[in-house]
């Protein structure tokens, strides 16, 4: 069920972030992503705390990405990792290129 849930949310032209609202790394990642002007519907942030399958989702993240922690950030259909992976991508300008490449940003 957790795998199906994740796969239903992850799309080729979308950024999907799974988070826990109280997690400081999630807050930082959300702050970074909020700098960009996404097309409507091309950024989805899902708080797993309110989901019955939250623990199952983290188990799936461990199996599929090697990390159980949040945030888990998907750019298109690829998990780029967590906040510690997002920060250098943003700093180097690579994140903006990736977002343009998948068509997630406004012109």
C-alpha positions in Angstrom: 0.0 0.0 0.0 2.8 2.5 0.9 4.6 1.9 -2.4 1.3 2.4 -4.4 0.7 5.6 -2.4 4.1 7.0 -3.2 4.0 6.0 -6.8 0.5 7.7 -7.2 2.0 11.0 -6.0 5.3 11.0 -7.9 5.0 12.3 -11.4 7.5 13.2 -14.2 6.8 16.9 -14.1 6.3 17.4 -10.4 8.2 17.8 -7.2 6.8 15.7 -4.3 8.1 16.1 -0.8 7.1 13.8 2.1 7.5 15.5 5.4 6.6 15.7 9.1 5.6 19.3 9.9 7.6 19.4 13.1 10.8 18.2 11.5 13.4 21.1 11.3 14.9 19.5 8.1 11.5 19.4 6.5 10.9 23.0 7.4 14.3 24.0 5.9 13.6 22.0 2.7 10.2 23.5 2.3 11.8 27.0 2.7 14.2 26.2 -0.1 11.5 25.0 -2.4 9.3 28.0 -1.6 11.9 30.3 -3.3 10.9 28.8 -6.7 7.8 29.8 -8.7 6.1 26.4 -9.4 3.4 26.0 -11.9 0.1 25.2 -10.1 0.0 21.5 -9.1 3.7 20.9 -9.7 4.8 21.0 -6.1 3.1 18.7 -3.5 4.1 18.5 0.1 2.6 15.6 2.0 2.7 15.5 5.8 2.9 11.8 6.7 2.1 12.4 10.4 -1.6 12.6 9.6 -1.6 9.4 7.6 -2.4 5.9 8.9 0.3 4.5 6.7 3.1 7.0 7.9 5.3 4.3 9.4 4.8 2.1 6.3 5.8 5.0 4.1 9.0 5.4 6.0 9.7 1.6 5.7 9.1 1.9 1.9 11.5 4.9 1.8 14.1 2.8 3.5 13.7 -0.1 1.0 13.6 2.1 -2.1 16.0 5.0 -1.2 18.2 3.6 1.6 16.9 6.2 4.0 13.9 6.1 6.3 14.0 9.7 7.3 12.0 12.7 6.0 12.0 14.8 4.1 12.1 12.5 1.1 12.1 14.7 -2.0 11.3 13.5 -5.4 12.1 15.6 -8.5 10.2 14.0 -11.2 10.2 10.3 -10.6 13.6 10.3 -8.9 14.2 10.6 -5.2 17.1 13.1 -4.7 17.2 12.4 -1.0 16.6 14.7 1.9 17.4 18.2 3.0 21.1 17.6 3.1 20.9 16.6 -0.5 18.7 19.6 -1.5 20.9 22.3 0.0 23.9 21.8 -2.2 21.7 21.4 -5.3 20.1 24.7 -4.5 23.4 26.5 -3.7 25.0 25.3 -6.9 22.1 26.3 -9.2 21.6 22.7 -10.1 18.2 22.5 -8.4 16.8 25.3 -10.6 18.1 23.5 -13.7 16.4 20.3 -12.6 13.1 22.0 -12.0 13.2 23.7 -15.4 14.1 20.3 -17.0 11.0 18.7 -15.7 8.8 21.6 -16.6 7.8 22.4 -13.0 8.5 26.1 -13.0 6.6 29.1 -14.3 8.1 30.9 -17.2 
